[in-house]
Amino acid sequence: MRLITRGDLDGLTSAVLITSMEKIDSIELVHPKDMQDGKVEVTGNDIVVNLPFHPKAAMWFDHHFGYDAQEVPAKFKGKYGVSPSAARLVFEYYNHPSLDKFGELVGETDRVDAAQLTLDDILHPKRYILLSYTLDPRTGLGGAFRSYFMHLLDWLKVHPIGEVLKMPEVKEKVDTILKNEKDFQKALKKHSKLDGNIVVTDFRRLAERPVGNRFVVYALYPEANVWMNLFKGRTADITVVSLGHSILNRTCNTNIGQLLSTFGGGGHRGAGTCQVPSKSAGRVIKKIKEILKANG
């Protein structure tokens, strides 16, 4: 069988669990938008995880908002529902003693994906939290990501997290994040501004997004309860709008996933993204801001 998932910590943890329980021949890392737009060919030999529903998939696991009632049938193999992570749903579905050794990994994946982090997690990340920053596409590391993902998949099955963090490929990424942290904070301050309860960061004019831990913005702007991060998509004619509840000022009343589903995106309650044509981005951004401010 083939596993189709996304390349973040939730996708990685889900892959660790599923490849421990199923015979998986190959793994495909895809973007949620490509799945939404029907650009990913899916067959009855595929398991889709942490991505939008596809009717042909043999199994499906997800916890994001953004699906119409008619999209998801009443019965399917897998699990869908409100959960801090897709990996948690996979863990519960199999409910097998052999997966208990991954309990900390699943628990920390819950915290990362639901942004249930502390100030210490932001400023002094350790263990799986630190590893998650090397996988977060919004960190801006780039590089040969698929190879890195597959190495981590193999290592996490047999090595404790302390040893994984010492692997040269992992250490290099960690060192890059730490080395660029001051410059990243400067870039955040230069390109961010408070707009009511929203801190808006606009990286669209930059040739490359700065490298750094995205959660630090909440420490820099404790007054804001939600972050709007704007940057160029894979092509210049696409603008990505990324929203996230502050993990330090937890007063935002907006369900981010539901909000962005109305603009062709999705996510869960605390975070999500949508991609819009750059020519109409101004209108969309204005409307999203109005809703975030009205909800408080």
C-alpha positions as CSV (number, residue, x, y, z in Angstrom):
1,M,0.0,0.0,0.0
2,R,1.0,3.6,-0.4
3,L,0.8,6.2,2.4
4,I,-0.1,9.8,1.4
5,T,0.4,12.5,4.0
6,R,1.9,15.9,4.6
7,G,5.4,16.6,5.6
8,D,5.1,18.0,9.1
9,L,5.4,16.4,12.6
10,D,1.8,15.2,12.5
11,G,2.4,13.6,9.1
12,L,5.6,12.1,10.3
13,T,4.2,10.7,13.5
14,S,1.2,9.3,11.6
15,A,3.6,7.6,9.2
16,V,5.6,6.1,12.1
17,L,2.4,4.6,13.5
18,I,0.9,3.4,10.2
19,T,4.1,1.8,8.8
20,S,4.4,0.0,12.1
21,M,0.9,-1.5,11.6
22,E,0.5,-1.8,7.8
23,K,2.7,-3.0,4.9
24,I,3.5,0.3,3.2
25,D,5.5,0.1,0.0
26,S,5.9,3.9,-0.6
27,I,5.1,7.3,0.9
28,E,4.0,10.4,-0.9
29,L,4.3,13.8,0.7
30,V,1.7,16.2,-0.7
31,H,0.3,19.7,-0.1
32,P,-3.3,19.9,1.2
33,K,-4.2,22.3,-1.5
34,D,-3.1,19.9,-4.2
35,M,-5.4,17.3,-2.6
36,Q,-8.2,19.7,-2.4
37,D,-7.8,20.7,-6.1
38,G,-7.7,17.1,-7.3
39,K,-4.1,17.1,-8.4
40,V,-3.2,14.0,-6.4
41,E,-4.1,10.7,-8.0
42,V,-5.5,8.4,-5.3
43,T,-6.4,4.7,-5.6
44,G,-8.0,2.0,-3.5
45,N,-4.5,1.0,-2.5
46,D,-3.8,4.3,-0.7
47,I,-4.0,5.5,2.9
48,V,-4.6,9.2,3.2
49,V,-3.6,10.9,6.5
50,N,-3.7,14.5,7.7
51,L,-5.1,15.6,4.3
52,P,-8.5,16.2,2.8
53,F,-10.9,13.3,2.2
54,H,-10.7,11.3,-1.1
55,P,-13.5,8.9,-1.9
56,K,-11.1,6.4,-3.6
57,A,-8.8,6.0,-0.6
58,A,-8.7,2.7,1.2
59,M,-8.3,4.4,4.6
60,W,-8.5,8.1,5.8
61,F,-7.5,9.9,9.0
62,D,-7.9,13.6,9.5
63,H,-8.8,16.2,12.1
64,H,-9.1,19.4,10.1
65,F,-12.2,21.5,9.4
66,G,-13.3,22.4,6.0
67,Y,-15.4,19.4,4.7
68,D,-19.0,19.7,3.6
69,A,-21.3,17.0,5.0
70,Q,-21.8,15.4,1.6
71,E,-18.0,15.1,1.1
72,V,-17.4,12.6,3.9
73,P,-19.6,9.4,3.9
74,A,-21.2,8.1,7.1
75,K,-19.0,5.0,6.9
76,F,-15.4,4.8,5.8
77,K,-12.3,2.9,7.0
78,G,-10.2,5.1,9.3
79,K,-11.1,7.9,11.6
80,Y,-12.1,11.6,11.4
81,G,-13.1,14.0,14.1
82,V,-12.0,16.7,16.5
83,S,-8.6,15.8,17.9
84,P,-5.4,17.7,18.7
85,S,-3.6,15.8,15.9
86,A,-4.3,13.3,13.1
87,A,-1.6,11.1,14.7
88,R,-3.8,10.8,17.8
89,L,-6.7,9.5,15.7
90,V,-4.3,6.9,14.1
91,F,-3.1,5.9,17.6
92,E,-6.6,5.5,18.8
93,Y,-7.8,3.6,15.7
94,Y,-5.2,0.9,16.0
95,N,-5.2,0.8,19.8
96,H,-2.3,-1.7,19.8
97,P,0.2,-2.4,22.6
98,S,3.1,-2.3,20.1
99,L,2.4,1.4,19.6
100,D,2.6,2.3,23.3
101,K,6.4,3.0,22.9
102,F,5.4,6.0,20.8
103,G,3.3,7.5,23.5
104,E,5.5,10.5,24.1
105,L,5.9,11.1,20.4
106,V,2.1,11.2,19.9
107,G,1.6,13.4,23.0
108,E,4.1,15.9,21.9
109,T,2.7,15.9,18.3
110,D,-0.7,16.7,19.9
111,R,0.9,19.7,21.6
112,V,2.7,20.9,18.5
113,D,-0.2,20.5,16.1
114,A,-2.7,22.1,18.5
115,A,-0.2,24.8,19.5
116,Q,-0.5,23.9,23.1
117,L,3.0,25.2,23.8
118,T,4.6,27.2,26.6
119,L,6.9,30.2,26.5
120,D,9.7,27.8,27.5
121,D,8.8,25.6,24.5
122,I,9.2,28.6,22.3
123,L,12.4,30.1,23.7
124,H,14.1,26.8,24.8
125,P,12.6,24.0,22.7
126,K,13.7,20.4,23.6
127,R,13.2,16.9,22.4
128,Y,10.2,16.4,20.0
129,I,9.3,20.1,20.2
130,L,12.7,21.0,18.9
131,L,12.5,18.3,16.2
132,S,9.1,19.7,15.1
133,Y,10.7,23.1,14.3
134,T,13.0,21.4,11.8
135,L,10.0,19.9,10.0
136,D,7.7,22.9,10.1
137,P,7.5,24.3,6.5
138,R,6.9,27.7,7.9
139,T,10.3,27.7,9.5
140,G,11.8,28.2,6.0
141,L,14.6,25.7,6.1
142,G,13.9,24.2,2.6
143,G,16.4,21.7,1.3
144,A,16.0,18.0,0.4
145,F,12.9,17.6,2.6
146,R,11.6,14.3,1.4
147,S,15.0,12.6,2.1
148,Y,15.0,14.2,5.6
149,F,11.4,13.1,6.3
150,M,12.2,9.5,5.4
151,H,15.4,9.4,7.5
152,L,13.4,10.6,10.5
153,L,10.7,8.0,9.9
154,D,13.3,5.3,10.1
155,W,15.2,6.8,13.0
156,L,12.2,7.4,15.3
157,K,11.2,3.8,15.1
158,V,14.5,2.5,16.6
159,H,16.3,5.5,18.3
160,P,15.4,7.6,21.3
161,I,14.8,11.2,20.6
162,G,18.1,12.3,22.2
163,E,20.0,10.2,19.6
164,V,17.8,11.4,16.7
165,L,18.6,15.0,17.6
166,K,22.4,14.2,17.4
167,M,22.1,12.8,13.8
168,P,24.2,15.1,11.5
169,E,21.2,15.9,9.3
170,V,19.0,16.9,12.3
171,K,21.8,18.8,14.1
172,E,22.5,20.8,11.0
173,K,18.9,22.0,10.8
174,V,18.7,22.7,14.6
175,D,22.0,24.7,14.4
176,T,20.6,26.7,11.5
177,I,17.5,27.6,13.4
178,L,19.4,28.7,16.5
179,K,22.0,30.6,14.5
180,N,19.3,32.6,12.6
181,E,17.0,33.3,15.5
182,K,18.2,36.8,16.2
183,D,17.9,37.8,12.5
184,F,14.5,36.1,12.3
185,Q,13.2,38.2,15.2
186,K,14.5,41.3,13.6
187,A,12.7,40.4,10.4
188,L,9.5,39.7,12.3
189,K,9.7,43.1,13.9
190,K,10.4,44.9,10.6
191,H,7.6,43.2,8.7
192,S,5.0,42.9,11.4
193,K,2.5,45.4,12.9
194,L,-0.4,45.2,15.3
195,D,-3.9,45.7,13.9
196,G,-6.3,45.5,16.8
197,N,-6.1,42.0,18.2
198,I,-4.2,40.8,15.2
199,V,-0.4,40.8,14.6
200,V,0.1,40.9,10.8
201,T,3.4,39.8,9.3
202,D,3.8,40.4,5.6
203,F,6.8,38.6,4.0
204,R,5.4,38.8,0.4
205,R,8.0,41.3,-0.9
206,L,10.9,39.2,0.3
207,A,12.7,36.9,-2.2
208,E,13.0,34.3,0.6
209,R,11.2,33.9,3.9
210,P,13.5,34.3,6.9
211,V,14.4,31.1,8.7
212,G,13.2,30.8,12.3
213,N,10.7,29.5,14.8
214,R,7.3,30.9,13.9
215,F,6.0,30.7,17.5
216,V,8.4,33.4,18.6
217,V,6.0,36.0,17.2
218,Y,3.6,35.4,20.1
219,A,6.4,36.3,22.6
220,L,7.2,39.5,20.6
221,Y,3.5,40.6,20.4
222,P,1.8,39.4,23.6
223,E,-1.1,41.9,23.1
224,A,-2.3,40.0,20.0
225,N,-4.4,36.9,20.3
226,V,-4.1,35.8,16.6
227,W,-1.3,36.0,14.0
228,M,-1.8,36.6,10.3
229,N,1.2,35.6,8.3
230,L,1.3,36.5,4.6
231,F,3.8,35.2,2.1
232,K,4.2,34.2,-1.5
233,G,3.0,30.8,-2.6
234,R,4.9,28.4,-4.9
235,T,4.3,30.9,-7.7
236,A,4.1,34.7,-7.5
237,D,0.5,34.9,-8.5
238,I,-0.6,33.0,-5.3
239,T,-0.6,34.5,-1.8
240,V,-0.7,32.3,1.3
241,V,-2.7,33.5,4.3
242,S,-1.7,31.6,7.4
243,L,-3.6,32.2,10.7
244,G,-2.8,30.9,14.2
245,H,-4.2,31.5,17.6
246,S,-1.6,33.0,20.0
247,I,-0.3,30.2,22.2
248,L,0.4,32.8,25.0
249,N,-2.7,35.0,24.8
250,R,-5.5,32.3,24.4
251,T,-8.4,34.6,24.0
252,C,-9.2,34.4,20.2
253,N,-12.8,33.3,19.7
254,T,-12.5,32.5,16.0
255,N,-12.5,28.9,14.7
256,I,-9.6,29.4,12.2
257,G,-10.3,26.2,10.2
258,Q,-14.0,27.1,9.7
259,L,-13.1,30.6,8.8
260,L,-10.6,29.7,6.2
261,S,-12.7,27.0,4.7
262,T,-15.0,29.8,3.4
263,F,-12.0,31.0,1.4
264,G,-11.0,27.6,-0.1
265,G,-8.6,26.7,2.7
266,G,-8.9,24.9,6.0
267,G,-7.3,23.8,9.2
268,H,-8.4,23.2,12.8
269,R,-9.7,25.5,15.5
270,G,-6.4,27.1,16.3
271,A,-4.6,27.3,13.0
272,G,-5.0,27.0,9.2
273,T,-4.1,28.4,5.8
274,C,-5.7,29.4,2.5
275,Q,-4.2,30.2,-0.8
276,V,-5.7,33.0,-2.9
277,P,-4.9,34.7,-6.2
278,S,-2.5,37.6,-5.4
279,K,-4.7,40.0,-7.4
280,S,-7.6,39.4,-5.0
281,A,-5.5,39.0,-1.9
282,G,-6.2,42.5,-0.6
283,R,-9.9,42.0,-0.6
284,V,-9.7,38.6,1.1
285,I,-7.2,39.8,3.7
286,K,-9.5,42.7,4.6
287,K,-12.5,40.5,5.0
288,I,-10.6,38.0,7.2
289,K,-9.3,40.8,9.4
290,E,-12.9,42.2,9.8
291,I,-14.1,38.8,11.0
292,L,-11.1,38.3,13.4
293,K,-11.7,41.7,14.9
294,A,-15.4,41.3,15.2
295,N,-15.1,37.9,17.0
296,G,-12.4,39.3,19.3
